[in-house]
Amino acid sequence: MSALRSILLHIDASPRSGKRQALAHALAAQHDARVTALYASTPMALSLPFVMAQGTEEMLPMLQQLDIDYRDGAKALFDRSESTATPPFAWRELKGDPLIPGVARQAL
């Protein structure tokens, strides 16, 4: 009997995300485990320190749109691979939680 029952998969809009999904799919099938895909990403406004400098307020809406676009890209990639996954994957997102504690909480 396999001890691997649940896999938490970090998913984002990067090209490597598809490779992580394929690996999670293979592991889940091999161990009859369930997979939870967790979209977790640092907001662009926090990853670019110059954004909060005086006179750059007009950049904030553009960066927020980039965050939405990245999330939508990750969700589209998830939806394409989820349709063939057995067992099916579940989708979750971190919203408003700090990244590291939020991922740790989901892992527990």
C-alpha positions as CSV (number, residue, x, y, z in Angstrom):
1,M,0.0,0.0,0.0
2,S,1.3,3.4,-1.0
3,A,1.7,6.1,1.7
4,L,1.4,8.9,-0.9
5,R,-2.3,10.0,-0.8
6,S,-2.2,13.7,-1.5
7,I,-0.1,15.9,-3.7
8,L,0.0,19.7,-3.4
9,L,1.1,21.1,-6.7
10,H,2.4,24.7,-7.0
11,I,1.0,26.1,-10.3
12,D,1.8,29.4,-11.9
13,A,2.0,30.9,-15.3
14,S,5.6,29.8,-15.9
15,P,6.5,27.3,-18.7
16,R,7.7,24.8,-16.0
17,S,4.2,24.7,-14.6
18,G,3.1,22.2,-17.3
19,K,6.0,19.9,-16.5
20,R,5.1,20.0,-12.8
21,Q,1.5,19.1,-13.7
22,A,2.6,16.2,-15.8
23,L,4.8,14.9,-13.0
24,A,2.0,15.3,-10.5
25,H,-0.4,13.5,-12.9
26,A,2.0,10.5,-13.2
27,L,2.6,10.3,-9.5
28,A,-1.1,10.5,-8.7
29,A,-1.9,7.8,-11.2
30,Q,0.9,5.6,-9.8
31,H,-0.1,6.0,-6.2
32,D,-3.9,6.5,-6.5
33,A,-3.4,10.0,-4.9
34,R,-5.4,13.1,-5.2
35,V,-3.8,16.3,-6.5
36,T,-4.6,19.9,-5.4
37,A,-3.1,22.5,-7.7
38,L,-2.4,25.7,-5.8
39,Y,-2.0,29.0,-7.6
40,A,0.4,31.1,-5.5
41,S,2.2,34.1,-6.8
42,T,3.7,37.2,-5.4
43,P,1.8,40.2,-6.7
44,M,3.9,42.2,-9.2
45,A,3.6,45.4,-7.2
46,L,5.4,43.7,-4.3
47,S,8.1,42.1,-6.4
48,L,9.1,45.4,-8.0
49,P,10.2,47.8,-5.3
50,F,10.3,50.9,-7.5
51,V,6.5,50.7,-8.0
52,M,5.8,52.4,-4.7
53,A,8.1,55.3,-5.4
54,Q,6.6,58.7,-5.7
55,G,5.1,59.4,-9.2
56,T,4.6,55.8,-10.2
57,E,1.0,55.3,-9.0
58,E,-0.2,55.1,-12.5
59,M,1.7,51.8,-12.9
60,L,-0.3,50.0,-10.2
61,P,-3.4,49.2,-12.4
62,M,-1.1,47.9,-15.1
63,L,0.7,45.6,-12.7
64,Q,-2.7,44.4,-11.2
65,Q,-3.8,43.5,-14.7
66,L,-0.6,41.6,-15.2
67,D,-1.4,39.6,-12.1
68,I,-4.8,38.8,-13.5
69,D,-3.4,37.8,-16.8
70,Y,-0.8,35.5,-15.2
71,R,-3.5,33.9,-13.0
72,D,-5.7,33.4,-16.1
73,G,-2.8,31.8,-18.0
74,A,-2.1,29.4,-15.2
75,K,-5.8,28.5,-14.9
76,A,-6.1,27.9,-18.7
77,L,-3.0,25.6,-18.5
78,F,-4.6,23.8,-15.5
79,D,-7.9,23.4,-17.3
80,R,-6.2,21.9,-20.4
81,S,-4.3,19.3,-18.4
82,E,-7.1,18.6,-15.9
83,S,-9.4,17.4,-18.5
84,T,-7.2,14.3,-19.0
85,A,-6.2,13.8,-15.4
86,T,-7.2,10.7,-13.5
87,P,-7.9,11.2,-10.7
88,P,-9.1,14.7,-11.3
89,F,-7.1,17.7,-9.9
90,A,-8.6,20.3,-7.7
91,W,-7.8,24.0,-8.1
92,R,-7.1,26.4,-5.2
93,E,-5.7,29.9,-5.1
94,L,-4.0,31.9,-2.4
95,K,-5.9,35.2,-2.1
96,G,-4.6,37.8,0.3
97,D,-2.4,35.5,2.3
98,P,1.3,36.0,2.5
99,L,2.9,33.5,0.1
100,I,5.0,31.3,2.3
101,P,2.6,30.9,5.3
102,G,-0.3,30.5,2.8
103,V,1.4,27.6,1.0
104,A,2.5,26.0,4.3
105,R,-1.1,26.2,5.5
106,Q,-2.4,24.6,2.4
107,A,0.2,21.8,2.6
108,L,-0.9,21.0,6.1
